[in-house]
Amino acid sequence: MFGLTDVSPKEAPIIAIRRALQTEPLARYEMLDKITDRGWRLPTSELTILLGMQTLTGEAFERYGYRFTCEGKDDTESIWSVEKR
């Protein structure tokens, strides 16, 4: 589908996000809407790429009309919830 058969399961979402952001002008907002609609939680590595940020600091912040809240850790990464404002 996305030509991601030769990458690890951890790398696949990151590559897919980068590709979508390069080819679709509104991909960031469409993805964020889908994430909020489905109640998904994102690890820091995926969220930083989606938002175009190097790091995420604090327990909560707002950007692009969404609120991001740290929900804890999963192994080595923080997990974030997304809420549309």
N, C-alpha and C positions, 0 to 999 in steps of 0.2 A: 504494500500500500504506500508506505513512505520511503521504501528502500532502506529500512533500518534493521534488516535481518542479520547484519554482521557486527552489530554493536551490543553491548551488555544491556540488560533490562534497566539498569540504573541510568545509563547514558541516553537511552532511546527518548524519554520524554524531553530531556534537555535539547537534544538535536531537533526534535519535532517542533518545540517552541521557537527555537532560533530560526528554523526554516519558515515557519508561519509568519513570524515578525518581519522577515525580509521580503516576503512576497505579497502579503495582505496588509494594506494600510490600517485597517480596523481590527486586525487579529487580536491585539492585546485586549480590547474591550469585549470582543466576542468570547474570548477564552475566560475572562473574568466573570462575565455574565453566566456562562455555563458552569463555572466553578461554584458561584453562589447559588444558582438554581438547584444544583445537585448536592450541595452541602459537602463538597470535597474539601480536603485539607491538603496543603502543599508543603513540601520540605523547603527549607531555605534555598537550596541550590536551584530549584525550579522557579521559585518566586522571584529571586533576584534577577534572573534572566528575563522573566516575563515583564518585570517592571523596569528593566534597564538600569538596575542599580548594582553597585559593587558589593555592598553589605546591607544588612538590616539591623537596626539598633533599637533598643527599647522593647517593651512588651506589646506596644500597640502604636500604630501610626495610620495616617490617611494619605491617599494619593489617587489621582484620577477619579475621584468620586466613590472610592471604596475604602473601607476600614479593614485593616489587617491586624489580627490579634494572635500573639504567640500562645499556643495551646499546650506547650510542653515540648519534650524531646522524644525522638524515636531514634535509638542508637546514638549517632553522633550529631544529628541535625535537629534543629528546632522545627516544629510543625506549626503552620499558620492557618487560621481560619480567615475567610474572606466574607465581608458583608457589604452590600451595595448601600450607599448613603443617599 
